[in-house]
Amino acid sequence: MAKTHKKVFDGIFAQLEETDGDVVLFDAKGSPSVIFSMTNPVPRLCTDPERYMLFQDVLANIVQTLGEGYALQKQDIFCRQSYHHEIPDGAEYLTRSYFAYFDGRGYTEIKTYLIITQEAPKGQFVQYDPKRWLDFHSKVSKVDDILSEKGIRHRRLSKPEVAEYIHRFMALHFRHGAFSMTNFKASDEYLRTGNRIIRSYPLVDIDEINLPSVVRPYTETSVNGYPIATDVLSFLAEVPHADCVVFNQVVQIPGQRKLLRKLQGKAKRHGSMPDPSNKIAKADIEEVLNILAVDSSLLVNTNFNIIVSCAPDKVTPVTSYLETKLYECGIMPSRTAYNQLELFIDSFPGNAYGFNPDYDLFLTLSDAALCLFFKEHLKGCEDTPLTTYYTDRRGLPVCIDITGKEGKLKMTDNANFFCIGPSGSGKSFHMNSVVRQLLEQDTDVVMVDTGDSYEGICGYFGGTYISYSKEKPISMNPFKVTREEYDLNFGEKKNFLKSLIFLIFKGSEAPSKIEDMLVNQTIVEYYEAYFHPFDSFTPDERDGLRQKLLVAAKMENDYDRYAEKMDDIEEQISSPEPPAQIESKALVLPSEERRLKLIRQCRAFRAVVLDRASTPAEKEKAANKIEVYKKELYEASMLVKIDKQIDHIEEQKRRLKVRSLSFNSYYEFALERIPQITSLEKIHFDIRDFAAILKQFYRGGELEMTLNSDIDANLFDERFIVFEIDKIKDDPVLFPIVVLIIMDVFLQKMRIKKGRKALIIEEAWKAIASPTMAEYIKFLYKTVRKFHGIAGVVTQELNDVIDSPIVKEAIINNSDVKILLDQSKFKDRYDDIAAILGLTPIQKQQIFTINALNNKEGRNYFKEVWICRGQNSDVFGVEEPPECYWAYTTERSEKEALKIYLAHYGTMQEAITRIEIDRKKTGIAKYLDFARKVNQHQKVMTLWENQ
């Protein structure tokens, strides 16, 4: 007997071979199997029941495709691993700290294998059958195609991989790295191997079959008051004390006709004995037969087996946990599984036909059996050149493409975003994390802040921190335009300047069409005068202007003025000689020369009319000619005036010189040019109000430097610039203007510099969310994506989203990336927000799971955030190491304490390192408590003893 036990694993498999690239595993009876490694398509906690249903359909399709004589085996392996990430050479200090912080953190890895097995002929010596062999490979290829078509990641295992998989299963050791075999000792309760216990838990006792009457591919659990869809057996990823859990799922597809005949006969036998229990049994069988006749379901033999590896003293709590969780699902696992060694051997990959049909398999419908198949996977890292690290819901670092457009899977058309999170939700902490990772990956970042939220990270990266004050204002020259920008992007620049001028002139009030036309024209002519100084009109320009003024002149005339003019012309052609002053001119205008010519012709025809020798017909013809020429003479008279007017306009334009570009020169140009335009066009514009309102930014005005000082050229080369404008956030005039010109600085940087650029505006964006600014914000959001740019706004008030049409039209509709933090306080009135943001019911459920899971144990300060890129949305954790916390903190006491360390140690990196070392030495858990202690001493900890 002992000898038999030593060789108990010898008779499981017959051969492992590779033919034509296909690796086939044969069991002891000759049944061939092909093994796929795959990833379940449903993310854990995705909350979407539809995704479970879709995978259920894929599995049902596979079962239908395989048909009779095949088995589908699926193994989901849950193994405890330790996190490790290779830190690239040259990584930043904070990045090294990040991965060092997570190094060694335990997590449960999910590996999934799908095995297709063809049943060997029974009761005869196995012989090669070319038809069955071809059918087997054909079915395997079809399953491969189904998985590919549905976008489910999978691949066939190679020969070494299959061999390793089988050996790891035998050792039940799936942790990364080397493993070893040891002896097995079997008992009725479990198997012992080395210092571990392996125990199998069959889900079904076939003598009782305690399963729920109705099963679905998913179950629902309540999180924060919302029903969330999860896998029926999702708890398998959280089995306590277990180092490895294997969920073995087997579906055998027997001959259907034989089973149907047996069921029909069984129904007749129950019907022949008319007692209540037999009536129920008959009704159940008939219901199954009806389902089989109507639906595409099949009768299948199934086995579901949970295999757990744990320490010997943990068997009882593991068993208790599994029984409790299965009971919650309506499943009563078998308590009589005394064939532990047999169950373990039968669960080997490729051994789907090893189960004893008398006590290991139960008959059910394929759809019902597939509902119990595990369908979830853990979040994994995305294939993207731009990596932004978050954690999954259990604390494992995963990288995503925050833009949604740079990764292998394109989710968005642009990377613009908005971020909404109430105070205390971790909004600034999250944005600090994103900014750090963007900067580390060669992104130029410009930030507009009101609250010193980015002072620490700016100091760490050695960025430029510009804080606005009355004594030291942020001075720029938004009117300065290069020749290249004028030639290529003047339309964009013009729209910006128009928005700026109206922001000063009208505030939040929308300009009238006349005002818009006037300011637009002055901007165009201002730059035309600078880049193309005017000398004189060309003949074509003069002719075009002449026609324009002629039309305007005719528009001004009425019938009385026309009749009066015609009487004057009659008098001119009746006089014997032309006016001497005109005839005496050596040079006359073309229009005047034509007028004199027409007068002479009219006089000639008038002579014909007065000549008694003329016939009546000649007189009539001459009279008609006179009337025609009189009308031409009328127009010629107008043209004489128009030519003089053109001369005057020409002289005006010649006087309008622009020698340098600034608000000062524009102001002077506009005040001279606008009255000329209003006079010419006969329109009204209050030039005095315009001049008075803009005057504060003009030469000698209180805010002259704001728009007339060339920005430091070095800013264009800075990778990280923070404009801190908290000190003027309550100035209704200056605040929005400074925000706007900072945005223009970014646009100049965006056009000139190569690579990725990001503009992030915190609460300051509300200053420019006005009708005047709507078009410019739209322009900004649409323009940045053409230059590999990102524009983002950050706010804490949901009402900002609801109440502002500018936010909806200009920002939300042009942002493919939505970022929301904890919204639980608003959930009773969230329908309006959901409608504006275009959230689906599933996304709403995701949002209200933020910070609602029991997943905080053993983790540093962290908050969760919902990120939606296009239609792809999920919840991630923002968890950072202590070093990053010190760099990000917005708590004033913590920032002051860090500044004390910075003053002592000289560099931000050293200051962060030392303050964290000292905090750990004291054993103080909370950063704020330690910071208060430092502030109390006003010295670094090493100097406290000397104080």
Salt bridges, closest charged atoms under 4 A:
ASP22 OD2 - HIS137 ND1 3.28
ASP22 OD1 - ARG156 NH1 2.55
ASP76 OD2 - LYS74 NZ 2.65
GLU86 OE2 - HIS84 NE2 3.04
ASP103 OD1 - HIS84 ND1 2.62
GLU109 OE1 - LYS111 NZ 3.91
GLU109 OE2 - HIS176 NE2 3.09
GLU119 OE2 - LYS122 NZ 3.29
ASP135 OD2 - LYS139 NZ 3.64
ASP144 OD1 - HIS154 NE2 2.54
ASP144 OD2 - ARG156 NE 3.44
GLU161 OE1 - ARG155 NH1 2.89
GLU164 OE2 - ARG168 NE 2.84
GLU189 OE1 - ARG199 NH2 3.69
GLU238 OE2 - ARG44 NH2 3.35
GLU238 OE2 - ARG394 NH2 3.32
ASP243 OD1 - ARG196 NH1 3.58
GLU286 OE2 - LYS282 NZ 3.86
GLU323 OE2 - ARG335 NH1 3.57
GLU328 OE1 - LYS325 NZ 3.96
GLU376 OE1 - ARG44 NE 3.16
GLU382 OE2 - ARG869 NH2 2.82
GLU406 OE2 - ARG756 NE 2.86
GLU440 OE1 - ARG436 NH1 3.18
ASP444 OD2 - LYS749 NZ 3.42
ASP444 OD2 - LYS753 NZ 2.87
GLU455 OE1 - LYS895 NZ 3.39
GLU455 OE2 - LYS899 NZ 3.36
GLU485 OE2 - ARG751 NH1 3.19
ASP487 OD1 - ARG483 NE 3.45
GLU492 OE1 - ARG751 NH2 2.73
GLU509 OE2 - LYS506 NZ 3.49
GLU515 OE1 - LYS506 NZ 3.22
ASP516 OD1 - LYS498 NZ 3.49
GLU525 OE1 - ARG673 NE 2.41
GLU528 OE2 - HIS532 ND1 3.33
ASP543 OD1 - ARG546 NH1 3.34
GLU570 OE2 - ARG606 NH1 3.23
GLU570 OE1 - LYS630 NZ 2.87
GLU583 OE2 - ARG600 NH2 3.46
GLU592 OE2 - ARG595 NH2 2.89
GLU627 OE2 - LYS630 NZ 3.65
GLU632 OE1 - ARG594 NH2 2.74
GLU635 OE1 - LYS554 NZ 3.25
ASP643 OD1 - ARG546 NE 2.95
ASP647 OD1 - ARG542 NH2 3.19
GLU650 OE1 - ARG542 NH2 3.48
GLU650 OE1 - ARG654 NH2 3.46
GLU651 OE1 - ARG654 NH1 2.75
GLU668 OE2 - ARG699 NH2 2.79
GLU681 OE2 - LYS548 NZ 3.90
ASP710 OD2 - LYS480 NZ 2.94
ASP726 OD1 - LYS729 NZ 3.09
ASP731 OD2 - LYS470 NZ 3.26
ASP744 OD2 - LYS493 NZ 2.71
GLU763 OE1 - LYS766 NZ 3.08
GLU775 OE2 - LYS778 NZ 3.83
ASP800 OD2 - LYS766 NZ 3.54
GLU809 OE2 - LYS808 NZ 3.74
ASP831 OD1 - LYS844 NZ 2.86
GLU864 OE2 - ARG393 NE 2.93
ASP874 OD1 - LYS379 NZ 3.56
GLU879 OE2 - ARG105 NH2 2.86
GLU879 OE1 - ARG859 NE 2.79
GLU880 OE1 - ARG436 NH2 3.36
GLU896 OE2 - LYS899 NZ 3.98
GLU910 OE2 - ARG914 NE 2.79
GLU916 OE2 - ARG919 NH2 2.65
GLU916 OE2 - LYS920 NZ 3.85
